[in-house]
Amino acid sequence: MASRLKIIRLCLGILFATFGVGGTEFTEAGPLYHEFKLTLAPGQRTEVLGPLLNFGQKETATGFAVPPLFSHVTDAQLDFTEFDVLYPLFTYDRFGQETRWQFFQLISLSGGQSQEQGAKERFMAFPFYFQQRAADSNLNYTAFLPFYGHLKGRLLRDEIHFVLFPLYSKTRKRDVVTDNYLYPFFHLRHGNGLRGWQLWPLVGREHKDITHRTDQWGDTELVGGHDKFFALWPFFARNTLGIGTTNELRQNVFLPFYSIQKSPARDSTSYLWPLVTVTDDREKKYREWDFPWPLVGFARGEGKHMNRVWPLFSQASNAVLRSDFYLWPLYKYNRAQAEPLDRERTRILFFLYSDVTEKNTLTGKEQRRTDLWPFFTAKKELDGNERLQVLSVLEPFIPNSKSIERNWSPLWSLWRAEKNAQTGARSQSLLWNLYRRDETPAVKKCSLLFGLFQYESTAERSAWRLFYLPAVKSKTPPAAPSNPGLDFQ
């Protein structure tokens, strides 16, 4: 591939007579073939046949792409490789010893090595087959749904065993073991001071004693107990949580007539749920009234201030967060202020328009991203670099995705504009370099219509080419003769 690209570049360089006056010679015949330096990072890029082929180097990484068919990026210094085929259909990623490939997130293979567990490799053909092989054989597992299997560290459980699922399965999370028969209808549960059972949705009961455990610092801490009971779920329940702690919670539910929760930190009572709910949160210092929840609600206090009449409007805030909407989902505003982060986001109709600003209040630096689907995406980074892209079809839905930018963005990027705040470099490109302009403090360049018109200027001289015929004009006047009188001899 590399040799073929060199041959293409040589032939086009001869055809279009490589042009330059500032010590940078590139073939400029976009969108047929165009070479240029990157604006926002060290490196260069070559684009062939508009968006259909590109290759080049960015900092220490090199790569090529044939959007949207495939792309390949590798960096020997950082030791990573990325390869995509019809993204997201197939991807391969390697970083050091960590590797992963996947086919539409249904079939995947990953491997790597950690200091704690050594080498480990996982294979999945979702949702039927799961396998792991590790240097420590105790971590090995194989599962073939629904017949038989054993999983470790998957689906939010430390261990899972099953036979003819859902006929029988057994799960463990820390010390709690649950035996399921005809999941989810009947189970038996036991653990450290814990025992329980349920015949869902008819009846269930569970009790846990007050226990103690050692934390990561070697100190002993108390773990609260609980009593849980339900009948005809979710209509009747009686629970006591946090037994033995300073915040024991008692809950009684008889839906739809009432639901009552009481603890030293918080009380919440609902009548004819969800028609009326009153909450007194003494820990967070606010009172809230909902009728009916979650459509209409009001809250007052240091910990929360809210007025909500859904979908007409909502205004909610506390010391850190603010969330407003009007004619939901027409307009939505969110803000989070937690030193040193100050983040604001404004949205109209979900992803139709989005404006996100993140500011570091200690340094004063900020980054901003604005999307107006499908028309444009504009970004300003913390280092001051700016980029504008027109059109923007997938980027508003999957922001900051390198694979989207590499495999799909070139197809619809009719206009690109970039500015480097550190170097002062700028660039603009229309219709895949049918028109392109690059500017640095030292050199200004312009190319138009397959390179039929080209212009380049430096402090010393300027040059232009019309229909590939060059002309150079010096900006520096010729030096005066050392002895003017010799002109008259």
C-alpha positions in Angstrom: 0.0 0.0 0.0 2.8 2.5 0.9 4.6 1.9 -2.3 1.5 2.4 -4.4 0.8 5.7 -2.6 4.3 6.8 -3.4 3.8 6.0 -7.1 0.5 7.9 -7.1 2.1 10.9 -5.5 5.0 10.9 -8.0 2.8 10.7 -11.0 0.5 13.5 -9.8 3.5 15.6 -8.7 4.8 15.4 -12.3 1.4 16.1 -13.8 0.7 19.2 -11.7 4.3 20.4 -11.3 4.8 20.6 -7.6 4.6 24.3 -6.5 6.0 26.3 -3.6 8.0 29.4 -2.7 8.3 29.1 1.1 10.4 26.0 1.3 7.2 23.8 1.5 6.5 22.0 -1.8 3.2 20.2 -2.0 1.0 19.0 -4.8 -2.2 21.0 -4.7 -4.9 19.7 -7.1 -7.9 19.2 -4.8 -10.2 17.5 -4.8 -8.3 15.2 -7.2 -5.1 15.1 -5.1 -4.1 17.5 -2.4 -1.2 17.6 0.1 -1.1 19.9 3.0 0.3 20.5 6.5 -2.0 19.9 9.5 -3.2 23.1 11.2 -3.9 21.9 14.7 -1.0 19.5 15.2 2.4 18.7 13.7 2.1 16.5 10.7 0.8 16.4 7.1 -2.1 14.8 5.2 -2.8 13.8 1.6 -6.4 13.5 0.3 -7.2 11.7 -3.0 -10.5 11.8 -4.9 -12.1 14.1 -2.4 -13.2 12.1 0.7 -12.5 8.6 -0.8 -8.8 8.2 0.3 -6.6 10.0 2.7 -3.3 9.2 4.4 -0.6 11.0 6.4 1.0 11.6 9.8 -0.2 13.4 12.9 2.5 13.9 15.6 3.9 10.4 16.0 0.9 8.5 14.5 0.6 7.5 10.9 -2.5 6.2 9.1 -4.7 5.9 6.0 -8.4 5.6 5.4 -10.9 4.8 2.6 -14.1 6.2 4.1 -16.4 4.6 5.0 -14.9 1.2 4.1 -11.9 1.1 6.5 -9.2 3.0 8.3 -5.9 2.2 10.0 -3.9 4.2 12.5 -0.7 3.2 14.2 1.8 4.9 16.6 5.0 3.1 17.3 6.0 5.5 20.0 2.8 5.2 22.0 2.5 1.6 21.0 -1.1 1.5 19.8 -3.0 0.4 16.6 -6.6 1.0 15.5 -8.3 -0.6 12.6 -11.9 -0.2 11.5 -14.0 -1.8 8.8 -17.4 -0.2 8.0 -17.3 1.3 11.6 -18.9 0.3 13.9 -19.4 -3.1 12.1 -15.8 -4.3 12.8 -13.0 -2.7 14.9 -9.6 -3.8 16.2 -7.7 -1.9 18.9 -4.4 -2.6 20.5 -2.7 -0.5 23.2 0.5 -2.2 24.5 -0.4 -5.7 25.4 -4.2 -4.9 25.6 -6.1 -6.0 22.4 -9.7 -6.2 21.4 -11.6 -6.9 18.2 -15.4 -6.9 17.8 -18.0 -7.5 15.2 -21.0 -5.3 15.7 -20.6 -5.7 19.5 -22.0 -9.3 19.1 -18.8 -11.2 18.6 -15.7 -10.0 20.4 -12.2 -11.1 21.6 -10.1 -9.2 24.1 -6.8 -9.9 25.8 -4.2 -8.4 27.9 -2.2 -8.6 31.1 -2.5 -7.0 34.5 -0.2 -7.0 37.5 -2.9 -8.6 39.7 -4.3 -11.3 37.4 -1.6 -11.8 34.8 -2.5 -12.7 31.2 -6.2 -12.9 30.4 -8.3 -13.4 27.2 -12.0 -13.1 26.7 -14.2 -14.3 23.8 -18.0 -13.6 23.5 -20.6 -14.5 20.9 -23.5 -12.5 22.4 -25.8 -13.7 23.8 -25.0 -17.4 23.5 -21.3 -18.1 24.2 -18.9 -16.5 26.8 -15.4 -17.7 27.5 -12.3 -16.5 29.5 -8.9 -18.0 29.7 -6.3 -16.6 32.2 -2.8 -17.4 33.5 -4.6 -18.1 36.8 -6.8 -21.1 36.0 -9.2 -20.1 38.9 -10.3 -17.2 36.6 -11.3 -19.4 33.7 -14.9 -19.8 32.7 -17.1 -21.1 29.9 -20.8 -20.4 29.3 -23.1 -21.6 26.5 -26.6 -20.1 27.0 -29.1 -21.5 27.7 -27.6 -24.9 28.4 -24.8 -24.7 30.9 -22.2 -22.2 32.0 -20.1 -20.4 34.6 -19.2 -16.7 34.5 -16.9 -14.6 36.6 -17.0 -10.8 36.9 -19.9 -10.4 34.4 -23.4 -8.8 34.5 -22.7 -7.0 37.9 -22.0 -10.3 39.6 -18.8 -11.9 41.0 -19.9 -15.4 39.8 -22.8 -16.9 37.9 -23.6 -20.6 37.4 -26.6 -21.8 35.3 -28.1 -25.0 33.9 -30.9 -24.8 31.3 -31.4 -21.1 32.1 -33.9 -19.8 33.3 -34.6 -23.2 34.9 -31.7 -22.9 37.4 -29.0 -20.3 38.1 -26.8 -19.4 41.0 -25.2 -16.0 41.5 -22.7 -14.5 44.0 -22.0 -10.9 44.7 -19.4 -10.6 47.5 -20.7 -12.9 50.3 -24.4 -13.0 49.1 -25.4 -16.2 47.2 -28.7 -16.4 45.4 -30.2 -19.7 44.0 -32.8 -19.0 41.3 -35.3 -21.6 40.2 -37.3 -20.7 37.1 -35.8 -17.2 37.2 -37.1 -14.6 38.3 -40.0 -16.3 40.1 -38.4 -18.2 42.9 -35.1 -17.8 44.7 -33.3 -18.7 48.0 -30.6 -16.3 49.3 -28.0 -16.6 52.0 -24.8 -14.8 53.0 -23.0 -13.4 56.0 -25.9 -13.0 58.5 -28.3 -13.0 55.7 -31.1 -15.4 54.7 -34.2 -14.9 52.5 -36.6 -16.3 49.9 -39.2 -15.1 47.4 -42.0 -16.5 45.2 -42.3 -13.5 43.0 -44.7 -11.6 42.6 -46.7 -13.3 45.4 -44.6 -13.1 48.5 -41.0 -12.7 49.7 -39.0 -12.2 52.9 -35.4 -11.4 53.7 -33.4 -10.8 57.0 -29.9 -9.6 57.5 -28.2 -9.4 60.9 -25.9 -6.6 62.0 -22.4 -7.5 60.9 -18.9 -6.1 60.7 -16.2 -6.0 58.0 -12.6 -4.7 57.6 -12.1 -1.9 55.2 -9.1 -1.3 52.9 -7.3 0.6 55.7 -7.6 -2.4 58.1 -10.3 -0.7 60.3 -13.4 -2.6 61.4 -16.7 -1.0 60.3 -20.3 -1.8 61.1 -22.6 -3.1 58.3 -26.3 -2.4 59.0 -28.9 -5.1 59.0 -32.3 -5.2 57.3 -35.7 -6.8 57.3 -37.7 -7.0 54.0 -41.1 -8.3 53.2 -43.4 -8.0 50.2 -46.8 -9.5 49.1 -48.4 -9.1 45.7 -45.4 -7.0 44.5 -45.4 -4.0 44.1 -48.7 -3.4 46.1 -47.6 -4.3 49.6 -44.2 -4.1 51.3 -42.7 -3.5 54.7 -39.0 -2.9 55.1 -36.6 -1.8 57.8 -33.1 -0.9 56.4 -29.9 0.2 58.1 -30.7 -1.6 61.4 -28.0 -0.8 64.0 -26.8 2.4 62.2 -27.5 6.0 63.0 -30.0 6.3 60.0 -32.4 3.4 60.3 -35.1 3.6 57.6 -38.6 2.2 58.0 -40.8 1.8 54.9 -44.4 0.7 54.6 -46.1 0.5 51.2 -49.8 -0.3 50.4 -50.3 0.9 46.9 -52.1 2.8 45.6 -53.3 4.1 49.0 -50.0 5.1 50.7 -46.3 4.8 50.8 -44.4 5.9 54.0 -40.6 6.1 54.5 -39.2 7.5 57.8 -35.6 7.8 59.0 -33.7 10.3 61.1 -32.4 11.9 57.9 -35.4 11.8 55.7 -39.2 11.3 55.7 -41.3 10.8 52.5 -45.0 10.1 52.5 -47.3 9.4 49.4 -51.1 9.3 49.5 -52.9 7.7 46.6 -49.5 7.3 44.9 -48.4 9.0 42.8 -51.0 11.7 43.3 -49.5 13.4 46.4 -46.0 13.0 47.8 -44.4 15.1 50.6 -40.7 14.8 51.4 -38.8 16.3 54.3 -35.0 15.7 53.7 -33.3 17.0 56.8 -29.9 15.8 55.7 -29.9 17.8 52.4 -32.1 20.5 54.0 -35.1 20.8 51.7 -38.8 20.0 51.6 -40.6 18.8 48.5 -44.2 18.5 47.4 -45.2 16.5 44.3 -48.8 16.2 43.0 -48.8 14.1 41.0 -45.2 12.9 40.9 -43.3 13.5 38.6 -45.5 15.9 36.7 -46.0 18.7 39.2 -43.5 19.4 42.0 -42.1 22.2 44.2 -39.2 22.1 46.6 -37.8 24.7 49.0 -34.6 24.7 51.1 -30.8 25.0 51.1 -30.4 21.7 49.4 -32.9 22.1 46.6 -35.1 24.7 45.0 -37.5 23.5 42.4 -40.7 24.5 40.5 -41.9 21.9 37.9 -45.0 21.7 35.8 -44.2 19.1 33.2 -44.0 19.5 30.2 -44.5 23.3 30.5 -41.5 24.2 32.6 -39.1 23.2 35.3 -36.5 25.1 37.4 -34.4 23.1 39.8 -31.2 24.0 41.6 -28.9 23.4 44.6 -25.5 24.6 45.6 -23.8 22.6 42.7 -26.4 21.7 40.1 -29.0 23.6 38.0 -31.5 22.0 35.6 -34.2 23.9 33.7 -36.5 23.1 30.8 -39.3 24.9 29.0 -41.9 23.1 26.8 -39.9 19.9 27.2 -38.0 18.8 25.1 -38.0 22.1 23.2 -35.5 23.8 25.5 -33.2 22.2 28.2 -30.5 23.8 30.3 -28.0 22.2 32.7 -25.2 23.6 34.8 -22.7 22.0 37.2 -20.4 24.1 39.4 -17.9 22.1 41.4 -14.5 23.8 41.7 -12.6 23.9 39.5 -15.2 22.7 36.9 -18.0 25.0 35.6 -20.0 23.1 33.0 -23.0 24.5 31.1 -25.1 22.8 28.4 -28.0 24.2 26.4 -30.1 21.9 24.2 -33.0 22.4 21.8 -35.0 19.3 20.8 -32.4 16.9 22.3 -29.6 16.8 19.7 -31.0 19.3 17.1 -29.0 22.1 18.9 -26.5 21.6 21.7 -24.0 24.1 23.2 -21.6 22.8 25.9 -19.1 25.0 27.7 -16.6 23.6 30.2 -14.4 26.1 32.1 -11.6 25.6 34.6 -12.3 28.3 37.2 -8.7 28.2 38.5 -6.9 28.8 35.2 -9.7 30.6 33.4 -9.3 28.3 30.3 -12.5 26.9 28.7 -13.5 24.6 25.9 -16.8 24.8 24.0 -18.7 22.6 21.5 -21.7 23.7 19.5 -23.7 21.4 17.3 -26.6 22.3 15.0 -27.7 19.0 13.4 -27.1 18.3 10.6 -25.6 21.6 9.6 -22.4 22.1 11.6 -20.2 21.3 14.6 -17.9 24.0 16.0 -15.3 23.3 18.7 -12.9 25.3 20.8 -10.4 23.4 22.9 -8.8 24.3 26.3 -5.6 25.2 24.4 -7.5 27.7 22.2 -7.6 25.7 19.0 -10.8 26.0 17.0 -12.5 23.9 14.3 -15.7 24.3 12.3 -17.2 21.5 10.2 -20.2 21.8 7.8 -22.1 19.4 7.5 -22.3 17.3 10.7 -24.5 14.2 10.4 -23.4 11.8 13.1 -21.1 14.0 15.3 -23.9 15.6 17.4 -25.1 12.1 18.4 -21.7 10.6 19.2 -19.4 13.6 20.1 -15.7 13.3 20.4 -15.6 9.9 18.6 -12.3 9.5 16.8 -13.7 6.6 14.7 -16.7 8.7 13.5 -14.3 11.6 12.6 -11.9 9.2 10.8 -14.4 6.9 8.9 -17.5 9.0 8.3 -16.9 12.8 8.7 -14.8 13.1 5.5 -17.9 12.0 3.4 -20.0 15.1 4.4 -17.4 17.7 5.5 -18.2 20.2 2.8 -16.5 23.0 4.7 -13.6 22.8 7.2 -12.0 25.7 9.0 -9.3 25.4 11.7 -7.3 27.8 13.8 -4.2 27.0 15.9 -4.0 29.4 18.8 -0.3 28.6 19.6 1.2 28.8 16.1 -1.2 31.3 14.5 -1.9 28.8 11.6 -5.2 28.8 9.9 -6.9 26.8 7.2 -10.1 26.6 5.2 -11.3 23.9 2.8 -14.4 23.9 0.6 -15.7 20.8 -1.2 -12.7 18.5 -0.3 -10.1 21.1 -1.3 -11.7 22.4 -4.5 -10.9 25.6 -2.7 -8.2 25.6 0.0 -6.4 28.3 1.9 -3.6 27.8 4.4 -2.0 30.6 6.4 0.9 30.8 8.9 2.8 33.9 10.1 5.4 33.1 7.5 3.4 31.8 4.5 0.0 32.3 2.9 -1.2 29.7 0.3 -4.4 29.4 -1.8 -5.5 26.8 -4.3 -8.7 26.6 -6.4 -10.3 24.4 -9.1 -8.0 21.3 -9.2 -5.0 23.6 -8.8 -5.7 25.6 -11.9 -5.2 28.7 -9.8 -2.6 28.7 -7.0 -1.1 31.5 -5.0 1.6 31.5 -2.4 3.2 34.5 -0.5 6.0 35.0 1.9 7.7 38.1 3.4 10.3 38.0 0.6 8.3 37.2 -2.5 5.0 36.0 -3.9 4.2 33.4 -6.6 1.1 32.4 -8.5 0.2 29.8 -11.0 -2.6 30.0 -13.6 -3.4 26.9 -15.6 -0.2 25.3 -14.1 2.0 28.1 -15.6 4.1 29.6 -12.9 5.2 33.2 -12.2 7.3 34.5 -9.3 7.5 38.1 -8.2 9.9 39.4 -5.6 8.7 41.8 -2.9 12.2 42.9 -2.0 13.5 45.8 -4.2 16.9 45.1 -5.9 20.0 46.3 -4.0 21.5 49.6 -5.2 24.9 49.4 -7.1 27.9 49.8 -4.9 29.2 52.6 -7.1 26.4 54.4 -8.9 28.9 56.6 -10.9 30.0 53.5 -12.8 26.7 53.6 -14.7 27.9 56.8 -16.6 31.3 55.6 -17.6 
